[in-house]
Amino acid sequence: MRCQAITTLDRTLADAFRAARWAKSGGVVICPRCFDGRDVVPYPSAQRRHLKDTLRWYRCRCCLWCFADRYGTVLHGSGASLRAWAQAALLPPKAEIRTWSPGEPYAWLKELRTRLEGTELLPAWQVELTRRGWTFEKLRHASAMEIRCSRSTTSATKT
């Protein structure tokens, strides 16, 4: 399994997701098992080496349940990156996409967007992302630039 570097973009998207995920409880992390918000503490990341997208893990002292920010949302268990979900959340209607290149997985993003539709997470996340200045095109461009930079860095280190 290839490990990806955590970037500023990943951290920004994780912060926006976290704010949207826990917005309903006023920013307080609530245990999805016992619904207690008083005894939830961050789980040490040193014990969770497979953390990706900089999302956090928590442990409820009341019921001893460990869970991540994604748990209890449509993102849980999907295998899609937080970047892909963020692009899906900001995805405009197909008629508005004029510069879509054939190689980009529009249908896959549309499928992720369909899963997000009707959830409480979608409007809250859209508000958080737009409040932080992100649009679909800007996020798509930032992701493409990071991919290009990482490819050029790895090819430079091989020579």
C-alpha positions in Angstrom: 0.0 0.0 0.0 1.4 3.3 -1.1 1.5 6.1 1.6 0.6 9.6 0.4 2.1 12.6 2.0 -0.3 14.7 4.1 -0.5 18.2 2.5 -1.9 21.6 3.5 -4.8 20.9 1.2 -5.6 17.7 3.1 -5.4 19.5 6.4 -7.7 22.3 5.2 -10.3 19.8 3.8 -10.1 17.7 7.0 -10.7 20.9 9.1 -13.7 21.8 7.0 -15.1 18.3 7.2 -14.6 18.1 10.9 -16.4 21.5 11.4 -19.3 20.3 9.2 -19.4 16.9 10.8 -19.8 18.1 14.3 -21.7 21.4 13.5 -25.0 20.0 14.7 -23.6 19.4 18.2 -22.0 22.8 18.4 -18.5 21.5 17.6 -18.6 18.9 20.4 -17.7 15.4 19.4 -20.5 13.0 20.2 -20.0 9.2 20.6 -22.1 7.5 17.9 -22.5 4.5 20.2 -23.7 5.9 23.5 -24.4 9.5 22.4 -22.2 10.9 25.2 -20.2 14.1 24.4 -18.7 14.7 27.8 -16.2 11.8 27.9 -14.9 11.7 24.4 -11.2 12.3 24.1 -8.8 12.3 21.1 -7.3 8.8 20.5 -3.5 8.9 20.3 -2.5 9.0 16.6 0.7 7.1 17.3 -1.4 4.0 17.8 -3.2 4.6 14.5 -0.6 4.7 11.8 -3.1 4.3 8.9 -4.6 7.7 9.5 -5.2 9.3 6.1 -6.7 12.7 5.2 -5.7 13.9 8.7 -9.1 13.0 10.1 -9.0 12.3 13.8 -9.8 9.3 15.9 -11.6 9.5 19.3 -12.2 7.3 22.3 -15.3 7.4 24.4 -14.4 6.9 28.1 -18.0 6.0 28.8 -18.5 3.0 26.5 -14.8 2.5 25.4 -15.7 2.9 21.8 -13.1 4.1 19.3 -14.3 6.0 16.2 -13.1 8.4 13.6 -14.6 11.6 12.1 -15.9 9.6 9.2 -17.8 7.1 11.3 -21.6 7.3 11.0 -21.4 9.3 7.7 -21.7 8.2 4.1 -17.9 8.6 3.9 -17.4 5.7 6.3 -16.1 2.6 4.6 -16.2 4.1 1.1 -12.5 4.0 0.4 -12.7 7.3 -1.4 -10.3 10.1 -0.4 -11.5 13.2 1.4 -10.5 15.2 -1.7 -12.8 13.1 -3.9 -15.7 13.6 -1.4 -15.0 17.3 -1.2 -15.0 17.6 -5.0 -18.3 15.7 -5.1 -19.8 18.0 -2.5 -18.9 21.0 -4.6 -19.7 19.4 -7.9 -21.9 21.7 -10.0 -24.6 20.4 -12.3 -23.2 18.7 -15.5 -24.4 21.6 -17.7 -22.1 24.0 -15.8 -18.9 21.9 -16.4 -17.5 23.2 -19.7 -13.8 22.3 -19.3 -14.1 18.7 -18.2 -11.4 16.6 -19.8 -12.2 13.0 -20.9 -9.7 11.4 -18.5 -11.3 12.8 -15.3 -13.8 10.5 -13.5 -16.9 12.7 -13.7 -19.2 9.7 -13.3 -17.5 8.5 -10.2 -17.7 12.0 -8.6 -21.4 12.1 -9.6 -22.0 8.8 -7.8 -20.3 10.1 -4.7 -22.5 13.3 -4.9 -25.6 11.1 -5.2 -24.6 9.4 -2.0 -24.2 12.7 -0.3 -27.6 14.0 -1.5 -30.2 14.1 1.3 -27.8 13.9 4.2 -27.3 16.6 6.8 -23.6 16.6 6.0 -23.8 17.9 2.5 -25.2 21.5 3.1 -23.0 21.9 6.2 -19.9 20.8 4.3 -20.7 23.0 1.3 -21.0 26.0 3.6 -17.7 25.2 5.3 -15.9 24.7 2.1 -17.2 27.9 0.5 -16.6 29.9 3.7 -13.0 28.8 3.4 -12.9 30.0 -0.2 -13.1 26.6 -2.0 -15.0 26.1 -5.3 -15.1 23.0 -7.4 -12.7 24.4 -10.0 -10.3 25.7 -7.4 -10.2 22.4 -5.6 -9.8 20.5 -8.8 -6.9 22.7 -9.9 -5.2 22.5 -6.5 -5.4 18.7 -6.5 -4.0 18.6 -10.1 -1.1 20.9 -9.1 -0.2 18.8 -6.2 -0.2 15.6 -8.3 2.1 17.3 -10.9 4.4 18.5 -8.1 4.7 15.1 -6.5 5.4 13.4 -9.8 8.1 15.9 -10.7 9.6 15.5 -7.2 9.7 11.7 -7.4 11.2 11.7 -10.9 13.9 14.2 -9.8 14.9 12.0 -6.8 15.2 8.9 -9.1 17.8 10.6 -11.3 
